[in-house]
Amino acid sequence: MLKYTKNISFLTILLILILVLKFISCKHEPLDEAASVVMSYLTTTDEKQLLEFLDSTSRNQVENMKKKHGAVYPFVWVHHDADSKWDVVKIEKTKDNATVTLQCVKHNKQNAIGMEVVHKLVKENGKWKIDLREQLTQP
């Protein structure tokens, strides 16, 4: 009987060790740098901070829109929400270009939940910047 108790104790310890190792190894992979930029952009509502996420051409376009229309919020940042949550759907990258697709899972505007957003990015001075050129059609 003592032999069985030792075997059961050994197997219990082994099972606990396997479970602990499995738990430790199940950590999420770090968020891709390009996807992180897009998530930060979508959860920022301060206009000055938002401009920092854009490439220089897009920043210039936004500034021109502000001069022409007085505001860019209705055209550019209407779905930005500081409390929103986004899941990465797809990331396609080359050396200096990326396309990131995110899906909204939490948002103050109910109709935004489930929405997919696709952003193109370019490397500018070694950092990923959002390229809005195709999205900023002059109204």
Backbone bond lengths (Angstrom), bond angles and torsions (degrees), N, CA, C in turn:
res aa  C-N    CA-C-N  psi(-1)  N-CA   C-N-CA  omega(-1)  CA-C   N-CA-C  phi
1 M - - - 1.446 - - 1.533 111.03 -
2 L 1.313 116.71 -38.03 1.454 122.07 178.94 1.527 110.67 -62.44
3 K 1.333 117.64 -35.76 1.458 122.52 179.22 1.525 110.43 -63.31
4 Y 1.331 117.23 -42.16 1.468 121.53 179.37 1.528 111.24 -67.23
5 T 1.309 117.06 -37.67 1.460 121.59 179.25 1.520 110.15 -64.47
6 K 1.335 117.52 -41.24 1.460 121.23 178.02 1.526 110.31 -64.86
7 N 1.339 117.00 -42.30 1.464 120.61 179.35 1.533 110.98 -64.94
8 I 1.302 117.56 -41.02 1.466 121.47 179.30 1.528 109.56 -65.65
9 S 1.318 117.50 -42.46 1.463 121.28 178.00 1.524 110.40 -62.46
10 F 1.332 116.82 -44.39 1.460 120.63 178.79 1.531 110.75 -61.94
11 L 1.326 116.85 -45.36 1.468 120.87 179.88 1.534 111.38 -65.43
12 T 1.302 117.18 -36.43 1.471 120.67 178.07 1.520 110.47 -64.96
13 I 1.313 116.97 -45.15 1.467 121.50 178.49 1.526 109.99 -63.92
14 L 1.306 117.12 -41.89 1.460 121.45 178.61 1.529 110.68 -62.86
15 L 1.313 118.09 -43.13 1.467 122.61 178.69 1.529 110.78 -63.62
16 I 1.305 117.51 -43.03 1.469 121.30 178.53 1.531 109.74 -63.36
17 L 1.327 117.45 -42.91 1.460 121.47 178.64 1.534 111.10 -61.90
18 I 1.324 117.31 -42.82 1.470 121.37 178.03 1.525 110.44 -62.33
19 L 1.325 117.15 -43.56 1.468 120.73 179.55 1.526 111.92 -64.31
20 V 1.308 117.67 -40.71 1.464 121.32 178.66 1.528 110.07 -65.30
21 L 1.313 117.59 -44.61 1.465 120.99 178.63 1.525 111.22 -63.64
22 K 1.309 117.06 -39.76 1.470 120.80 178.03 1.528 110.16 -63.86
23 F 1.323 117.27 -42.70 1.464 121.83 179.36 1.527 110.85 -62.03
24 I 1.309 116.91 -42.92 1.466 121.58 -179.65 1.529 110.47 -65.80
25 S 1.316 117.79 -38.96 1.457 120.83 -176.93 1.526 113.08 -78.44
26 C 1.317 119.53 -9.96 1.468 122.78 -177.83 1.521 113.11 -89.01
27 K 1.294 117.93 19.77 1.457 120.31 177.06 1.512 109.38 -66.58
28 H 1.339 115.83 147.72 1.451 120.56 178.55 1.522 110.41 -69.71
29 E 1.324 114.26 147.09 1.454 118.97 175.46 1.521 108.28 -67.17
30 P 1.316 118.03 150.43 1.464 119.20 178.11 1.527 109.93 -63.20
31 L 1.318 115.51 145.34 1.452 121.67 -178.92 1.525 109.54 -65.98
32 D 1.316 116.10 134.11 1.454 121.94 178.34 1.528 109.39 -56.14
33 E 1.323 117.11 142.66 1.470 121.97 -176.18 1.528 112.03 -60.49
34 A 1.331 117.46 -43.17 1.464 120.52 179.65 1.526 110.57 -65.34
35 A 1.330 117.35 -43.06 1.467 120.96 178.89 1.527 110.73 -64.62
36 S 1.317 116.75 -36.94 1.458 121.29 178.25 1.528 111.19 -62.33
37 V 1.342 116.72 -39.88 1.468 120.75 178.31 1.526 109.97 -62.40
38 V 1.333 116.75 -44.96 1.469 120.12 -178.64 1.531 110.73 -66.16
39 M 1.328 117.37 -41.83 1.473 119.94 178.31 1.526 110.89 -62.19
40 S 1.312 116.70 -43.63 1.467 119.88 178.67 1.527 110.50 -63.17
41 Y 1.309 115.90 -40.97 1.471 121.47 178.39 1.533 110.64 -60.34
42 L 1.330 117.31 -44.67 1.464 121.04 -176.96 1.524 113.35 -73.79
43 T 1.321 117.31 -17.28 1.463 120.03 179.97 1.528 112.27 -107.42
44 T 1.314 116.39 14.19 1.465 121.96 177.24 1.516 108.31 -108.15
45 T 1.317 116.74 137.28 1.466 120.60 179.38 1.528 112.53 -118.86
46 D 1.312 118.45 -7.98 1.448 122.02 177.99 1.529 109.28 -79.78
47 E 1.334 117.04 120.61 1.462 121.79 -173.60 1.526 113.09 -58.91
48 K 1.326 117.55 -40.21 1.469 119.65 -179.94 1.524 110.97 -64.41
49 Q 1.328 116.60 -40.92 1.461 119.87 177.59 1.526 110.90 -67.19
50 L 1.326 116.54 -38.40 1.462 120.42 -179.59 1.522 111.75 -59.75
51 L 1.311 116.21 -39.94 1.461 120.03 -179.77 1.523 112.28 -62.25
52 E 1.327 117.41 -28.64 1.460 121.70 -179.30 1.533 112.42 -67.06
53 F 1.330 116.86 -22.55 1.461 120.80 179.83 1.528 112.26 -81.96
54 L 1.333 117.73 -13.03 1.456 122.05 -173.92 1.524 112.34 -93.31
55 D 1.336 115.64 150.90 1.458 119.66 173.51 1.529 108.52 -71.54
56 S 1.309 117.85 165.75 1.464 121.77 -172.61 1.529 112.45 -61.94
57 T 1.317 118.42 -38.02 1.464 120.39 179.42 1.531 110.89 -65.21
58 S 1.305 116.98 -43.33 1.469 121.03 178.87 1.526 111.10 -65.39
59 R 1.342 116.47 -39.91 1.476 119.79 177.17 1.526 110.31 -59.46
60 N 1.334 116.37 -44.09 1.465 119.89 178.49 1.524 111.58 -62.75
61 Q 1.318 117.54 -40.32 1.457 120.70 177.91 1.530 111.32 -62.88
62 V 1.323 116.31 -42.20 1.472 120.62 179.07 1.520 110.04 -63.19
63 E 1.320 117.00 -44.03 1.466 120.26 179.28 1.535 110.98 -62.39
64 N 1.329 117.53 -39.34 1.464 120.78 177.42 1.534 111.20 -65.80
65 M 1.325 116.76 -37.74 1.467 120.10 177.22 1.530 110.56 -64.48
66 K 1.328 115.89 -40.71 1.469 119.49 178.93 1.523 110.46 -61.35
67 K 1.331 117.30 -42.02 1.464 120.62 179.61 1.528 110.78 -64.50
68 K 1.321 115.63 -40.00 1.457 120.61 -175.10 1.529 112.36 -77.92
69 H 1.350 117.31 -40.41 1.470 121.48 -172.61 1.531 113.82 -111.41
70 G 1.301 118.05 -8.45 1.456 120.66 179.51 1.519 113.80 86.84
71 A 1.322 117.17 -25.22 1.467 121.60 179.46 1.520 108.45 -155.75
72 V 1.315 115.97 154.06 1.459 119.70 177.45 1.521 111.71 -116.22
73 Y 1.324 117.97 -6.34 1.461 121.06 -176.12 1.529 113.12 -52.57
74 P 1.330 120.25 -46.73 1.470 118.71 -178.20 1.529 113.40 -64.03
75 F 1.316 117.39 -20.92 1.452 120.31 -176.58 1.524 113.32 -98.30
76 V 1.314 117.32 -31.05 1.461 119.87 -168.92 1.523 113.42 -116.60
77 W 1.304 119.02 -52.82 1.459 121.25 -167.32 1.518 114.86 -108.82
78 V 1.312 116.88 27.99 1.453 120.75 -174.32 1.532 112.95 -65.84
79 H 1.327 118.61 -29.13 1.470 120.65 -177.31 1.527 113.54 -100.53
80 H 1.307 117.93 9.07 1.467 119.77 179.96 1.520 109.85 -76.68
81 D 1.325 115.16 135.27 1.462 121.51 -177.30 1.524 108.03 -148.82
82 A 1.311 116.07 123.32 1.469 120.93 -177.20 1.523 112.57 -63.12
83 D 1.332 117.84 -26.42 1.465 121.26 -178.57 1.526 113.39 -97.23
84 S 1.315 117.27 5.46 1.470 119.50 -176.96 1.528 111.03 -74.99
85 K 1.315 115.27 158.74 1.469 123.13 176.79 1.525 107.55 -128.28
86 W 1.325 115.67 140.56 1.463 122.08 -176.04 1.521 109.78 -132.44
87 D 1.332 115.89 141.19 1.463 122.12 174.04 1.520 108.97 -107.36
88 V 1.316 116.00 142.36 1.461 121.00 176.97 1.527 108.21 -76.58
89 V 1.325 116.14 125.30 1.455 122.03 177.00 1.527 109.93 -95.46
90 K 1.340 115.46 -46.56 1.461 119.12 -176.59 1.525 109.94 -157.59
91 I 1.330 115.18 146.12 1.469 122.15 175.04 1.522 107.35 -133.17
92 E 1.315 115.17 126.16 1.464 120.64 173.60 1.522 106.87 -121.44
93 K 1.340 116.50 127.16 1.460 119.58 -175.94 1.512 111.48 -135.75
94 T 1.322 113.67 144.35 1.450 121.84 165.01 1.523 104.79 -119.03
95 K 1.302 116.77 -166.75 1.470 118.96 -177.38 1.530 112.47 -60.03
96 D 1.341 117.73 -48.29 1.463 120.82 -174.06 1.522 114.63 -120.32
97 N 1.329 117.87 7.00 1.464 121.41 179.82 1.518 109.72 -134.48
98 A 1.313 115.54 149.71 1.468 120.35 177.24 1.520 108.72 -149.02
99 T 1.313 114.48 152.34 1.460 121.53 171.28 1.516 106.18 -127.36
100 V 1.321 116.15 124.07 1.462 121.91 -177.48 1.519 108.61 -118.55
101 T 1.327 115.49 127.10 1.463 121.54 176.64 1.519 107.92 -111.24
102 L 1.333 115.70 124.64 1.459 121.96 178.47 1.522 109.44 -121.96
103 Q 1.328 115.90 153.27 1.464 120.81 175.25 1.521 108.39 -121.75
104 C 1.328 114.94 134.53 1.460 121.28 -178.79 1.529 110.07 -76.70
105 V 1.327 116.57 127.96 1.467 120.86 178.01 1.526 112.12 -114.26
106 K 1.344 117.00 -15.48 1.467 120.61 177.15 1.519 107.42 -150.51
107 H 1.332 115.99 132.53 1.460 120.19 -177.75 1.523 108.68 -161.30
108 N 1.331 116.27 149.32 1.471 120.38 176.40 1.522 112.09 -64.69
109 K 1.329 116.92 -30.98 1.467 120.98 176.68 1.527 107.91 -93.61
110 Q 1.323 116.29 113.46 1.461 120.98 -175.66 1.526 113.16 -56.67
111 N 1.346 116.49 -35.22 1.465 117.94 -178.04 1.527 112.80 -70.88
112 A 1.310 118.51 -9.15 1.468 121.59 177.66 1.524 111.80 -83.89
113 I 1.325 117.44 -21.54 1.465 120.87 -178.38 1.529 108.86 -66.51
114 G 1.316 115.30 129.17 1.460 121.66 -177.78 1.519 112.95 94.31
115 M 1.314 116.69 -14.62 1.462 121.48 -179.37 1.530 109.81 -66.99
116 E 1.320 116.02 138.41 1.462 121.00 174.14 1.516 109.28 -102.14
117 V 1.315 115.59 136.64 1.456 122.62 179.35 1.524 107.87 -121.01
118 V 1.325 116.10 132.29 1.464 121.55 178.30 1.522 107.72 -116.51
119 H 1.325 115.83 126.62 1.460 120.59 177.52 1.517 109.67 -125.53
120 K 1.319 114.59 137.03 1.460 120.95 173.19 1.519 107.65 -92.86
121 L 1.318 115.72 143.01 1.455 121.51 178.75 1.518 109.48 -129.20
122 V 1.316 114.75 153.51 1.460 121.87 175.09 1.524 107.83 -131.70
123 K 1.308 115.52 153.47 1.462 119.67 174.69 1.519 107.76 -84.22
124 E 1.330 114.79 126.43 1.455 121.27 177.89 1.519 107.21 -131.87
125 N 1.311 116.97 117.03 1.473 122.54 -175.79 1.529 111.48 54.85
126 G 1.338 116.12 38.80 1.459 121.42 176.50 1.511 115.70 80.83
127 K 1.340 118.39 2.06 1.466 121.39 -178.63 1.525 109.69 -121.42
128 W 1.331 115.59 147.68 1.458 120.10 176.71 1.520 109.82 -73.09
129 K 1.329 115.95 129.59 1.463 122.81 178.06 1.530 108.08 -129.98
130 I 1.308 116.19 144.49 1.465 121.71 -178.60 1.521 109.68 -79.11
131 D 1.306 114.91 133.12 1.462 122.91 -179.90 1.530 107.75 -105.53
132 L 1.331 116.42 107.37 1.475 121.64 -177.93 1.519 113.25 -99.19
133 R 1.310 118.31 9.25 1.479 120.43 -173.57 1.516 113.45 -50.89
134 E 1.334 117.46 -45.37 1.460 120.25 -178.86 1.524 112.15 -71.91
135 Q 1.314 117.84 -26.56 1.470 121.41 -177.89 1.527 112.57 -85.48
136 L 1.326 117.44 -21.86 1.458 120.63 -175.17 1.524 111.20 -95.00
137 T 1.298 115.63 61.36 1.465 118.33 173.78 1.528 107.35 -75.39
138 Q 1.272 116.05 134.17 1.468 120.84 -178.56 1.532 109.89 -68.76
139 P 1.338 118.06 120.21 1.469 121.22 179.56 1.529 111.02 -72.70
